[in-house]
């Protein structure tokens, strides 16, 4: 049975006691049960929640969850895509010049194999937009034909004058109308913009979008009001100064009371996908109660040979394949160009639901050293004194153990508490390639257990990917369930 939120804030207030159909949305790790005739906006068009029944999940929802319980006063739920247009390159996959990441968490509709997406294929894409001009896709839907509009959202990365043209990702756009919410009606370098345009037949890579019908400056995650709750999901654009990160111009701070899940503060990197819950201090600042990585993090530091890197495709610390991703920060050019000599390399990334690993940062860490390696990943098997993590054997017989607060543990305490899928950090260990084993060093039980979705809270500013538009059980308006 679905977990339902039966608060009157989310039930239809009416004079009658007739049963009303409802739907339970799963969004940003929360569940919201709403009447199926709740007004919504779907890609800028009005509708009702029931219109989404049977549709593939993965759209983004922006919404101020109502707190007054009156159906007629519920703010509309705004469901949106990130890009609508044709494939402009196949490898890498770009749609209107935006490089798109497909993972095991991406919902594919209308096709099963990305190799089918040749240039010109009309697509609708939803997901999280990265400051580097890429998109982590939650939904890719293949359409039978290109519609009459293009949609593009992203950070403005370059500007040319006379006439004014701006670049978002690899796509150039002619700006010949005033943009709303932009200083002087013109977007500036670094602004996050959303553009709608009339579609252009036979559009190809390198073509200019010169049919803009509307444009606005915005933020990839909406701002809030002081004292309001926020439940937000996005890609980290910057980290720091101090204990802060940013979604565009929205600054998220954390402190000692903030709970982290699926990763810790030192896993926060530009390009990482996270969900944040907390309280807005003002419109552009939020203090986080919790920060959850959308998928479990992985981290490696290992000696690599040149053969361990396939430029543009994958890197293999300890022989474990970690794939390139559009969200990758590759400051030393290792993933792009490979290695010329044996090198110690740090790789940070995440695991999708199918178990594939994707990198969001790769860095050189000096000369190769098999006696000082590290690994952070979920536990797949436990057989004291060994663990299995990502197919690697972790021999802890000579290791030191610590809890998440870095307080010492005994081996017995560690193995009585560690569970499957707990994230464990190994550092200062020795790597034996012949036996596929990390041995010794320090072992830290980080935990980061997965939690099931919880009921949503009225009055919360919601901005996240919808995992389900599911149909709930019939519920009476007074809060009682209908008898089966």
VOPAGU-2260 file (C-alpha; in pm, 1 decimal, decimal comma):
REM VOPAGU-2260
SITE   aa  ch    i         X         Y         Z
SITE  UNK   A    0       0,0       0,0       0,0
SITE  UNK   A    1     120,5     352,7     -75,6
SITE  UNK   A    2     208,4     574,6     216,6
SITE  UNK   A    3     -48,4     853,3     209,0
SITE  UNK   A    4     -56,9    1198,4     353,6
SITE  UNK   A    5    -406,6    1243,0     498,2
SITE  UNK   A    6    -363,8    1599,3     619,9
SITE  UNK   A    7    -666,1    1819,7     542,6
SITE  UNK   A    8    -420,7    2052,9     370,0
SITE  UNK   A    9    -417,3    1808,4      80,8
SITE  UNK   A   10    -783,7    1694,2      72,7
SITE  UNK   A   11   -1073,7    1839,7    -119,1
SITE  UNK   A   12   -1291,2    2058,5     100,9
SITE  UNK   A   13   -1653,8    2024,0      -7,0
SITE  UNK   A   14   -2001,0    2017,9     138,9
SITE  UNK   A   15   -2064,8    1662,3      33,1
SITE  UNK   A   16   -1909,8    1350,9     179,0
SITE  UNK   A   17   -1865,0    1186,7    -159,0
SITE  UNK   A   18   -1539,8    1002,2    -216,4
SITE  UNK   A   19   -1283,6    1181,9    -428,9
SITE  UNK   A   20   -1008,7    1022,3    -640,9
SITE  UNK   A   21    -657,9    1117,8    -537,5
SITE  UNK   A   22    -301,7    1073,4    -655,4
SITE  UNK   A   23       9,7    1036,3    -443,8
SITE  UNK   A   24     308,4    1211,3    -596,7
SITE  UNK   A   25     658,8    1104,3    -502,0
SITE  UNK   A   26     884,3    1404,1    -541,5
SITE  UNK   A   27    1215,3    1489,6    -376,3
SITE  UNK   A   28    1188,7    1202,6    -128,2
SITE  UNK   A   29     843,0    1315,4     -12,6
SITE  UNK   A   30     488,2    1198,2     -76,4
SITE  UNK   A   31     203,2    1440,2    -144,7
SITE  UNK   A   32    -153,9    1313,2    -179,9
SITE  UNK   A   33    -376,1    1546,1    -378,4
SITE  UNK   A   34    -716,7    1536,1    -548,8
SITE  UNK   A   35    -685,1    1420,7    -908,3
SITE  UNK   A   36    -863,3    1735,2   -1027,6
SITE  UNK   A   37    -601,8    1963,0    -869,7
SITE  UNK   A   38    -507,9    2238,0   -1120,5
SITE  UNK   A   39    -163,8    2197,2   -1274,0
SITE  UNK   A   40      51,9    2353,2   -1543,3
SITE  UNK   A   41     221,4    2099,8   -1773,8
SITE  UNK   A   42     484,0    2250,1   -2002,8
SITE  UNK   A   43     315,5    2591,3   -1986,3
SITE  UNK   A   44     -32,9    2447,9   -2055,5
SITE  UNK   A   45    -315,2    2429,8   -1795,9
SITE  UNK   A   46    -458,3    2094,4   -1692,0
SITE  UNK   A   47    -541,2    1878,8   -1391,5
SITE  UNK   A   48    -332,5    1625,9   -1204,0
SITE  UNK   A   49    -521,3    1333,6   -1359,9
SITE  UNK   A   50    -377,1    1433,5   -1698,4
SITE  UNK   A   51     -46,0    1284,5   -1582,8
SITE  UNK   A   52    -186,5     936,3   -1518,1
SITE  UNK   A   53      -4,5     695,5   -1746,1
SITE  UNK   A   54     261,1     949,5   -1839,4
SITE  UNK   A   55     629,2     861,8   -1786,7
SITE  UNK   A   56     768,2    1008,9   -1463,0
SITE  UNK   A   57    1070,7    1233,7   -1451,4
SITE  UNK   A   58     935,7    1585,0   -1507,6
SITE  UNK   A   59    1041,2    1861,5   -1271,6
SITE  UNK   A   60     783,7    1996,4   -1027,8
SITE  UNK   A   61     792,4    2350,1    -887,9
SITE  UNK   A   62     523,6    2415,7    -630,1
SITE  UNK   A   63     444,0    2587,9    -304,3
SITE  UNK   A   64     262,6    2312,3    -115,3
SITE  UNK   A   65     -59,2    2467,6      13,4
SITE  UNK   A   66    -135,6    2505,5     379,8
SITE  UNK   A   67    -499,3    2609,2     378,8
SITE  UNK   A   68    -672,6    2286,0     278,7
SITE  UNK   A   69    -900,9    2453,4      24,2
SITE  UNK   A   70    -893,9    2286,2    -314,1
SITE  UNK   A   71    -985,0    2604,1    -497,0
SITE  UNK   A   72    -695,5    2789,9    -336,3
SITE  UNK   A   73    -424,3    2534,6    -402,9
SITE  UNK   A   74    -141,8    2696,4    -602,4
SITE  UNK   A   75    -101,9    2521,5    -937,9
SITE  UNK   A   76     165,4    2256,6    -958,4
SITE  UNK   A   77     405,9    2347,1   -1239,2
SITE  UNK   A   78     549,6    2045,8   -1423,8
SITE  UNK   A   79     823,1    2128,2   -1671,8
SITE  UNK   A   80    1082,7    1997,5   -1913,6
SITE  UNK   A   81    1436,3    2129,2   -1957,7
SITE  UNK   A   82    1481,9    2098,3   -2334,8
SITE  UNK   A   83    1243,4    2040,2   -2625,6
SITE  UNK   A   84    1397,0    2004,6   -2969,0
SITE  UNK   A   85    1593,3    1780,7   -3204,3
SITE  UNK   A   86    1908,2    1581,3   -3140,2
SITE  UNK   A   87    2194,9    1794,9   -3269,9
SITE  UNK   A   88    2479,9    1545,7   -3212,0
SITE  UNK   A   89    2467,1    1175,4   -3132,1
SITE  UNK   A   90    2805,7    1119,2   -2967,8
SITE  UNK   A   91    2805,6    1292,0   -2732,2
SITE  UNK   A   92    2427,1    1314,0   -2719,9
SITE  UNK   A   93    2319,5    1676,6   -2746,6
SITE  UNK   A   94    1969,5    1818,2   -2779,6
SITE  UNK   A   95    1966,5    2179,8   -2900,0
SITE  UNK   A   96    2334,8    2188,9   -2812,7
SITE  UNK   A   97    2288,5    2066,9   -2453,9
SITE  UNK   A   98    2495,0    1758,8   -2365,9
SITE  UNK   A   99    2262,8    1505,2   -2203,3
SITE  UNK   A  100    2359,0    1233,0   -1953,4
SITE  UNK   A  101    2166,0     905,4   -1975,6
SITE  UNK   A  102    2203,2     673,7   -1674,2
SITE  UNK   A  103    2015,3     378,3   -1529,7
SITE  UNK   A  104    1797,5     632,2   -1347,9
SITE  UNK   A  105    1678,8     798,0   -1670,8
SITE  UNK   A  106    1325,8     712,5   -1782,9
SITE  UNK   A  107    1330,0     636,1   -2156,9
SITE  UNK   A  108    1001,0     671,8   -2343,7
SITE  UNK   A  109     947,5     586,5   -2709,3
SITE  UNK   A  110    1284,4     414,5   -2751,7
SITE  UNK   A  111    1506,3     165,8   -2568,7
SITE  UNK   A  112    1850,6     216,0   -2721,0
SITE  UNK   A  113    2020,3     558,3   -2724,3
SITE  UNK   A  114    2189,7     458,5   -3051,1
SITE  UNK   A  115    1849,3     518,9   -3212,9
SITE  UNK   A  116    1878,0     890,9   -3136,9
SITE  UNK   A  117    2032,3    1014,4   -3460,5
SITE  UNK   A  118    2059,1    1387,5   -3537,7
SITE  UNK   A  119    1718,9    1534,1   -3608,2
SITE  UNK   A  120    1530,5    1298,8   -3373,4
SITE  UNK   A  121    1268,1    1507,4   -3187,1
SITE  UNK   A  122    1303,9    1473,9   -2809,4
SITE  UNK   A  123    1155,9    1610,9   -2490,5
SITE  UNK   A  124    1403,3    1604,2   -2200,4
SITE  UNK   A  125    1360,0    1675,0   -1829,3
SITE  UNK   A  126    1628,4    1671,5   -1563,2
SITE  UNK   A  127    1877,8    1871,7   -1360,7
SITE  UNK   A  128    2076,9    2145,2   -1535,5
SITE  UNK   A  129    2449,5    2180,2   -1465,8
SITE  UNK   A  130    2644,4    2505,3   -1457,9
SITE  UNK   A  131    2887,2    2356,8   -1712,8
SITE  UNK   A  132    2616,8    2352,5   -1981,4
SITE  UNK   A  133    2503,7    1990,8   -1949,6
SITE  UNK   A  134    2191,4    1811,8   -1831,6
SITE  UNK   A  135    2149,3    1506,2   -1605,9
SITE  UNK   A  136    1837,9    1357,3   -1763,0
SITE  UNK   A  137    1556,4    1213,4   -1554,1
SITE  UNK   A  138    1326,6    1167,8   -1856,4
SITE  UNK   A  139    1389,9    1147,3   -2230,7
SITE  UNK   A  140    1082,5    1106,7   -2447,7
SITE  UNK   A  141    1103,0    1048,6   -2821,3
SITE  UNK   A  142     827,1    1221,9   -3013,2
SITE  UNK   A  143     687,2    1108,2   -3346,8
SITE  UNK   A  144     749,7    1449,9   -3499,9
SITE  UNK   A  145     891,6    1784,5   -3397,6
SITE  UNK   A  146     622,2    2010,6   -3255,6
SITE  UNK   A  147     589,1    2381,9   -3317,5
SITE  UNK   A  148     815,5    2497,4   -3033,9
SITE  UNK   A  149    1167,2    2474,4   -2897,4
SITE  UNK   A  150    1243,6    2500,5   -2525,1
SITE  UNK   A  151    1585,6    2554,4   -2375,6
SITE  UNK   A  152    1699,8    2628,7   -2021,4
SITE  UNK   A  153    2055,7    2673,6   -1901,0
SITE  UNK   A  154    2338,6    2903,0   -1801,9
SITE  UNK   A  155    2448,8    3173,9   -2042,3
SITE  UNK   A  156    2816,5    3101,4   -2109,9
SITE  UNK   A  157    2911,1    3345,2   -2385,6
SITE  UNK   A  158    2777,5    3661,9   -2544,9
SITE  UNK   A  159    2831,4    3835,5   -2880,2
SITE  UNK   A  160    2706,6    4178,7   -2980,7
SITE  UNK   A  161    2556,9    4338,4   -3291,7
SITE  UNK   A  162    2323,6    4157,4   -3302,2
SITE  UNK   A  163    2301,7    4021,4   -2948,0
SITE  UNK   A  164    2360,4    3646,6   -2943,9
SITE  UNK   A  165    2413,3    3425,7   -2640,4
SITE  UNK   A  166    2545,7    3073,2   -2601,9
SITE  UNK   A  167    2383,7    2814,1   -2374,0
SITE  UNK   A  168    2578,2    2488,7   -2381,3
SITE  UNK   A  169    2678,5    2462,8   -2748,5
SITE  UNK   A  170    2368,2    2643,1   -2875,2
SITE  UNK   A  171    2370,6    3004,5   -2998,2
SITE  UNK   A  172    2049,4    3205,4   -2963,0
SITE  UNK   A  173    1958,5    3542,4   -3117,2
SITE  UNK   A  174    1813,6    3773,4   -2851,0
SITE  UNK   A  175    1586,7    4022,0   -3026,9
SITE  UNK   A  176    1314,4    4057,4   -2761,2
SITE  UNK   A  177    1315,6    4179,7   -2401,7
SITE  UNK   A  178    1363,5    3909,6   -2137,6
SITE  UNK   A  179    1160,1    3921,0   -1817,4
SITE  UNK   A  180    1328,2    3923,4   -1475,3
SITE  UNK   A  181    1661,0    4030,5   -1630,1
SITE  UNK   A  182    1831,3    4358,5   -1546,4
SITE  UNK   A  183    1743,6    4594,8   -1831,1
SITE  UNK   A  184    1558,7    4315,8   -2009,3
SITE  UNK   A  185    1885,8    4159,8   -2127,2
SITE  UNK   A  186    2049,9    3845,8   -1981,2
SITE  UNK   A  187    2406,5    3879,0   -1854,2
SITE  UNK   A  188    2695,8    3636,0   -1864,4
SITE  UNK   A  189    2636,3    3358,8   -1609,1
SITE  UNK   A  190    2259,6    3416,0   -1585,9
SITE  UNK   A  191    2032,8    3113,8   -1590,9
SITE  UNK   A  192    1782,7    3168,6   -1870,9
SITE  UNK   A  193    1474,4    2992,1   -2004,6
SITE  UNK   A  194    1389,6    3042,2   -2371,1
SITE  UNK   A  195    1092,8    2940,7   -2584,8
SITE  UNK   A  196    1110,0    2968,2   -2962,3
SITE  UNK   A  197     921,3    2864,6   -3271,6
SITE  UNK   A  198    1067,6    2537,0   -3395,8
SITE  UNK   A  199    1290,1    2547,6   -3703,4
SITE  UNK   A  200    1256,3    2273,1   -3968,6
SITE  UNK   A  201    1564,8    2060,9   -4039,3
SITE  UNK   A  202    1752,5    2221,6   -3749,1
SITE  UNK   A  203    2115,1    2106,1   -3721,5
SITE  UNK   A  204    2418,7    2150,1   -3498,4
SITE  UNK   A  205    2564,0    2497,1   -3549,0
SITE  UNK   A  206    2235,8    2655,0   -3657,2
SITE  UNK   A  207    2124,2    2971,9   -3480,3
SITE  UNK   A  208    1792,6    2982,7   -3294,9
SITE  UNK   A  209    1653,5    3311,9   -3427,4
SITE  UNK   A  210    1283,5    3253,5   -3358,5
SITE  UNK   A  211    1264,9    3334,8   -2985,2
SITE  UNK   A  212     910,8    3409,0   -2867,8
SITE  UNK   A  213     977,3    3450,8   -2494,3
SITE  UNK   A  214    1265,9    3448,3   -2252,0
SITE  UNK   A  215    1332,5    3504,8   -1885,9
SITE  UNK   A  216    1610,1    3507,2   -1630,4
SITE  UNK   A  217    1546,8    3259,6   -1351,8
SITE  UNK   A  218    1733,8    3020,4   -1122,1
SITE  UNK   A  219    1764,4    2644,9   -1173,7
SITE  UNK   A  220    1604,3    2609,0    -830,1
SITE  UNK   A  221    1348,1    2874,2    -728,0
SITE  UNK   A  222    1407,8    3120,2    -448,4
SITE  UNK   A  223    1199,0    3124,0    -129,5
SITE  UNK   A  224    1084,7    3351,7     150,4
SITE  UNK   A  225    1232,8    3394,3     497,7
SITE  UNK   A  226    1108,6    3127,8     738,8
SITE  UNK   A  227     960,0    2902,6     470,6
SITE  UNK   A  228    1049,7    2535,8     436,9
SITE  UNK   A  229    1226,3    2422,1     121,2
SITE  UNK   A  230    1250,9    2077,5     -37,7
SITE  UNK   A  231    1483,5    2125,1    -334,3
SITE  UNK   A  232    1679,9    1912,3    -578,0
SITE  UNK   A  233    1955,1    2020,1    -812,5
SITE  UNK   A  234    2312,8    1991,8    -932,0
SITE  UNK   A  235    2572,8    2166,6    -720,2
SITE  UNK   A  236    2711,6    2461,5    -916,9
SITE  UNK   A  237    2976,0    2576,4    -665,6
SITE  UNK   A  238    3106,4    2471,8    -323,5
SITE  UNK   A  239    3222,0    2722,2     -60,1
SITE  UNK   A  240    3321,6    2951,0      88,4
SITE  UNK   A  241    3300,3    2768,9     419,3
SITE  UNK   A  242    3016,2    2525,9     473,8
SITE  UNK   A  243    2808,9    2642,5     178,2
SITE  UNK   A  244    2718,0    2531,5    -171,2
SITE  UNK   A  245    2505,5    2688,5    -440,9
SITE  UNK   A  246    2230,3    2599,6    -683,7
SITE  UNK   A  247    2288,5    2889,0    -921,7
SITE  UNK   A  248    2231,3    3201,4    -708,9
SITE  UNK   A  249    2064,8    3011,3    -423,0
SITE  UNK   A  250    2315,6    2956,7    -140,9
SITE  UNK   A  251    2274,8    2649,1      81,5
SITE  UNK   A  252    2452,1    2642,5     418,6
SITE  UNK   A  253    2495,3    2348,9     654,4
SITE  UNK   A  254    2611,2    2313,2    1013,5
SITE  UNK   A  255    2681,6    2042,3    1271,7
SITE  UNK   A  256    2312,1    1954,7    1298,9
SITE  UNK   A  257    2265,7    1891,9     925,0
SITE  UNK   A  258    2205,5    1525,0     842,8
SITE  UNK   A  259    2381,5    1386,2     534,3
SITE  UNK   A  260    2262,9    1078,0     343,1
SITE  UNK   A  261    2439,5     871,0      72,4
SITE  UNK   A  262    2747,9    1093,0     111,7
SITE  UNK   A  263    2910,8    1350,5     338,4
SITE  UNK   A  264    3022,2    1715,4     327,0
SITE  UNK   A  265    3353,2    1617,5     167,8
SITE  UNK   A  266    3164,4    1450,0    -118,7
SITE  UNK   A  267    3003,7    1776,9    -228,6
SITE  UNK   A  268    3144,6    1873,3    -567,5
SITE  UNK   A  269    3022,7    2079,8    -863,7
SITE  UNK   A  270    2803,1    1853,8   -1073,5
SITE  UNK   A  271    2686,1    1637,8    -781,6
SITE  UNK   A  272    2309,7    1574,1    -770,5
SITE  UNK   A  273    2163,8    1637,1    -425,4
SITE  UNK   A  274    1835,0    1696,3    -250,1
SITE  UNK   A  275    1817,1    1957,3      25,4
SITE  UNK   A  276    1557,2    2022,2     293,5
SITE  UNK   A  277    1573,6    2319,0     526,9
SITE  UNK   A  278    1453,7    2668,8     609,8
SITE  UNK   A  279    1500,4    2978,7     395,8
SITE  UNK   A  280    1687,3    3250,2     585,6
SITE  UNK   A  281    1591,4    3495,1     310,8
SITE  UNK   A  282    1502,7    3466,4     -57,3
SITE  UNK   A  283    1846,7    3345,7    -167,4
SITE  UNK   A  284    1980,9    3164,6     141,1
SITE  UNK   A  285    1868,3    2835,1     294,2
SITE  UNK   A  286    1999,9    2657,3     605,5
SITE  UNK   A  287    1987,5    2282,3     543,4
SITE  UNK   A  288    1837,2    2036,4     789,1
SITE  UNK   A  289    1933,2    1750,1     557,3
SITE  UNK   A  290    2137,7    1700,2     241,7
SITE  UNK   A  291    2088,6    1375,4      53,0
SITE  UNK   A  292    2286,6    1269,2    -250,6
SITE  UNK   A  293    2038,6    1154,7    -513,5
SITE  UNK   A  294    2250,3     841,3    -562,3
SITE  UNK   A  295    2519,4     685,7    -336,9
SITE  UNK   A  296    2864,6     834,0    -383,6
SITE  UNK   A  297    3181,2     646,0    -470,6
SITE  UNK   A  298    3539,4     759,1    -433,6
SITE  UNK   A  299    3870,6     604,4    -532,7
SITE  UNK   A  300    4238,3     692,0    -502,6
SITE  UNK   A  301    4454,1     439,5    -679,9
SITE  UNK   A  302    4767,7     395,5    -892,0
SITE  UNK   A  303    4665,0     386,0   -1258,1
SITE  UNK   A  304    4848,2     278,8   -1569,8
SITE  UNK   A  305    4786,9     448,1   -1906,6
SITE  UNK   A  306    4585,7     140,1   -2010,1
SITE  UNK   A  307    4342,9     208,6   -1723,2
SITE  UNK   A  308    4199,1     511,7   -1904,2
SITE  UNK   A  309    3995,3     505,4   -2223,6
SITE  UNK   A  310    3981,3     877,2   -2308,6
SITE  UNK   A  311    3630,6    1014,4   -2324,6
SITE  UNK   A  312    3475,8     687,3   -2211,6
SITE  UNK   A  313    3590,8     539,3   -1881,0
SITE  UNK   A  314    3858,2     519,1   -1614,6
SITE  UNK   A  315    3930,8     202,1   -1413,7
SITE  UNK   A  316    4067,2     250,2   -1058,8
SITE  UNK   A  317    4129,6     -95,3    -905,3
SITE  UNK   A  318    3990,7    -231,3   -1233,0
SITE  UNK   A  319    3643,0     -89,7   -1156,1
SITE  UNK   A  320    3494,7      92,3   -1455,6
SITE  UNK   A  321    3379,0     447,3   -1386,5
SITE  UNK   A  322    3219,5     610,0   -1689,1
SITE  UNK   A  323    3265,6     957,7   -1824,3
SITE  UNK   A  324    2968,3    1189,2   -1771,5
SITE  UNK   A  325    2870,1    1533,1   -1901,4
SITE  UNK   A  326    2885,9    1653,4   -1539,2
SITE  UNK   A  327    3256,1    1560,4   -1511,5
SITE  UNK   A  328    3510,5    1815,5   -1390,2
SITE  UNK   A  329    3838,6    1695,0   -1541,4
SITE  UNK   A  330    4082,4    1968,9   -1439,9
SITE  UNK   A  331    4392,7    1767,6   -1524,3
SITE  UNK   A  332    4257,6    1634,1   -1854,2
SITE  UNK   A  333    4295,8    1270,3   -1749,6
SITE  UNK   A  334    3958,8    1150,3   -1875,4
SITE  UNK   A  335    3986,8    1363,0   -2187,8
SITE  UNK   A  336    4343,5    1275,9   -2286,6
SITE  UNK   A  337    4445,1     968,3   -2086,1
SITE  UNK   A  338    4769,9     914,7   -1895,6
SITE  UNK   A  339    5122,1     925,8   -2036,1
SITE  UNK   A  340    5274,2     742,1   -1737,9
SITE  UNK   A  341    5168,5     558,6   -1419,6
SITE  UNK   A  342    4996,2     809,6   -1190,2
SITE  UNK   A  343    4806,0     820,2    -862,3
SITE  UNK   A  344    4452,6     933,9    -952,0
SITE  UNK   A  345    4148,9    1032,5    -747,1
SITE  UNK   A  346    3805,2     961,8    -894,9
SITE  UNK   A  347    3477,8    1083,0    -742,8
SITE  UNK   A  348    3134,7     989,1    -866,1
SITE  UNK   A  349    2809,7     808,1    -799,8
SITE  UNK   A  350    2630,9     476,9    -864,7
SITE  UNK   A  351    2305,6     457,8   -1057,5
SITE  UNK   A  352    2028,5     209,7    -976,6
SITE  UNK   A  353    2176,3     -47,3   -1217,7
SITE  UNK   A  354    2514,0     -36,3   -1042,9
SITE  UNK   A  355    2698,6     160,8   -1310,4
SITE  UNK   A  356    2944,2     423,0   -1186,3
SITE  UNK   A  357    2973,8     774,9   -1329,2
SITE  UNK   A  358    3244,8    1031,2   -1252,8
SITE  UNK   A  359    3190,3    1394,0   -1162,8
SITE  UNK   A  360    3555,9    1467,1   -1077,2
SITE  UNK   A  361    3894,5    1320,1   -1172,8
SITE  UNK   A  362    4222,7    1456,6   -1033,5
SITE  UNK   A  363    4592,4    1370,3   -1046,6
SITE  UNK   A  364    4737,6    1289,3    -702,8
SITE  UNK   A  365    5108,4    1250,5    -772,6
SITE  UNK   A  366    5328,9     945,0    -814,0
SITE  UNK   A  367    5165,7     600,3    -805,6
SITE  UNK   A  368    5158,4     446,9    -456,3
SITE  UNK   A  369    4987,7     112,0    -399,3
SITE  UNK   A  370    5055,6     145,5     -25,4
SITE  UNK   A  371    4835,6     453,7      15,0
SITE  UNK   A  372    4503,7     393,8    -157,4
SITE  UNK   A  373    4144,3     474,0     -66,6
SITE  UNK   A  374    3791,6     364,6    -149,1
SITE  UNK   A  375    3445,8     488,3     -52,2
SITE  UNK   A  376    3146,2     281,9    -164,9
SITE  UNK   A  377    2842,8      83,9     -46,4
SITE  UNK   A  378    2896,9    -257,9     109,2
SITE  UNK   A  379    2779,6    -549,3    -106,6
SITE  UNK   A  380    2875,0    -842,3     119,8
SITE  UNK   A  381    2992,9    -892,2     478,3
SITE  UNK   A  382    3199,5   -1185,5     603,8
SITE  UNK   A  383    3415,0   -1068,5     895,4
SITE  UNK   A  384    3694,1    -973,9     871,3
SITE  UNK   A  385    3631,0    -904,9     501,8
SITE  UNK   A  386    3390,7    -685,3     308,3
SITE  UNK   A  387    3298,1    -684,2     -57,4
SITE  UNK   A  388    3265,9    -338,5    -214,8
SITE  UNK   A  389    3223,5    -296,9    -592,6
SITE  UNK   A  390    3362,1    -647,5    -645,1
SITE  UNK   A  391    3676,8    -566,2    -446,4
SITE  UNK   A  392    3782,0    -761,0    -137,1
SITE  UNK   A  393    3846,6    -546,2     169,7
SITE  UNK   A  394    4064,0    -731,3     423,1
SITE  UNK   A  395    4020,0    -546,8     753,3
SITE  UNK   A  396    4218,6    -790,3     969,5
SITE  UNK   A  397    4492,3    -530,4    1029,7
SITE  UNK   A  398    4277,9    -216,2     996,3
SITE  UNK   A  399    4177,3      49,0    1248,8
SITE  UNK   A  400    3802,3     112,4    1281,6
SITE  UNK   A  401    3614,1     439,0    1333,7
SITE  UNK   A  402    3253,6     555,5    1336,9
SITE  UNK   A  403    3112,6     844,8    1134,3
SITE  UNK   A  404    3234,4    1090,4    1399,5
SITE  UNK   A  405    3584,6     939,6    1366,0
SITE  UNK   A  406    3565,9     789,0    1714,7
SITE  UNK   A  407    3747,0     453,9    1750,2
SITE  UNK   A  408    3549,4     131,0    1722,9
SITE  UNK   A  409    3649,3    -226,2    1794,2
SITE  UNK   A  410    3628,4    -477,4    1509,5
SITE  UNK   A  411    3338,5    -640,0    1692,7
SITE  UNK   A  412    3150,1    -311,4    1717,5
SITE  UNK   A  413    3207,9    -239,4    1351,5
SITE  UNK   A  414    3086,5    -576,9    1225,4
SITE  UNK   A  415    2785,9    -573,8    1456,9
SITE  UNK   A  416    2673,6    -240,4    1311,1
SITE  UNK   A  417    2769,9    -247,0     943,6
SITE  UNK   A  418    2489,8    -349,7     706,8
SITE  UNK   A  419    2453,7    -417,4     338,7
SITE  UNK   A  420    2445,8     -93,0     135,2
SITE  UNK   A  421    2605,5     105,9     417,7
SITE  UNK   A  422    2872,3     337,5     281,4
SITE  UNK   A  423    3218,4     258,0     419,3
SITE  UNK   A  424    3534,9     461,8     369,1
SITE  UNK   A  425    3875,4     292,9     341,5
SITE  UNK   A  426    4190,6     508,4     352,2
SITE  UNK   A  427    4564,1     453,7     385,2
SITE  UNK   A  428    4523,5      95,1     267,5
SITE  UNK   A  429    4749,5    -126,3      57,4
SITE  UNK   A  430    4635,4    -248,2    -284,7
SITE  UNK   A  431    4719,3    -593,5    -418,8
SITE  UNK   A  432    4619,5    -621,6    -783,9
SITE  UNK   A  433    4680,0   -1000,0    -810,5
SITE  UNK   A  434    4432,3   -1071,6    -528,9
SITE  UNK   A  435    4200,3    -777,2    -604,9
SITE  UNK   A  436    4229,3    -678,1    -238,1
SITE  UNK   A  437    4262,3    -363,2     -28,0
SITE  UNK   A  438    4417,9    -437,6     308,8
SITE  UNK   A  439    4471,9    -249,6     634,8
SITE  UNK   A  440    4448,3     125,5     675,4
SITE  UNK   A  441    4155,9     303,6     839,8
SITE  UNK   A  442    3796,7     185,8     800,4
SITE  UNK   A  443    3519,0     437,0     872,3
SITE  UNK   A  444    3154,6     331,2     897,9
SITE  UNK   A  445    2969,7     624,3     741,0
SITE  UNK   A  446    2633,2     449,1     716,8
SITE  UNK   A  447    2407,3     673,1     505,6
SITE  UNK   A  448    2116,4     431,3     505,7
SITE  UNK   A  449    1847,2     472,6     241,9
SITE  UNK   A  450    1521,6     609,9     380,9
SITE  UNK   A  451    1177,1     554,4     234,6
SITE  UNK   A  452     980,2     860,4     116,3
SITE  UNK   A  453     808,3    1048,0     399,1
SITE  UNK   A  454     485,9    1250,2     398,5
SITE  UNK   A  455     527,9    1600,8     262,7
SITE  UNK   A  456     470,0    1912,5     468,6
SITE  UNK   A  457     224,1    2190,2     387,8
SITE  UNK   A  458     379,5    2528,3     317,5
SITE  UNK   A  459     697,9    2380,7     168,3
SITE  UNK   A  460     859,6    2523,9    -143,7
SITE  UNK   A  461     901,8    2212,3    -358,5
SITE  UNK   A  462    1136,9    2194,3    -657,6
SITE  UNK   A  463    1246,3    1844,3    -755,4
SITE  UNK   A  464    1210,3    1555,4    -997,7
SITE  UNK   A  465     884,1    1359,6    -979,2
SITE  UNK   A  466     945,7     985,6    -940,5
SITE  UNK   A  467     579,5     889,0    -957,3
SITE  UNK   A  468     246,2    1045,1   -1053,5
SITE  UNK   A  469      80,5     740,9    -892,3
SITE  UNK   A  470    -288,5     697,5    -827,2
SITE  UNK   A  471    -373,9     679,0    -457,8
SITE  UNK   A  472    -665,5     503,2    -294,0
SITE  UNK   A  473    -998,1     683,7    -283,2
SITE  UNK   A  474   -1011,0     906,5      24,3
SITE  UNK   A  475   -1308,4    1083,6     177,4
SITE  UNK   A  476   -1282,4    1457,6     222,0
SITE  UNK   A  477   -1297,8    1422,0     600,5
SITE  UNK   A  478    -974,5    1223,5     598,5
SITE  UNK   A  479   -1114,4     870,1     626,1
SITE  UNK   A  480   -1029,7     605,1     370,3
SITE  UNK   A  481   -1303,8     446,5     166,4
SITE  UNK   A  482   -1382,8      89,4     259,0
SITE  UNK   A  483   -1250,3    -166,9       8,2
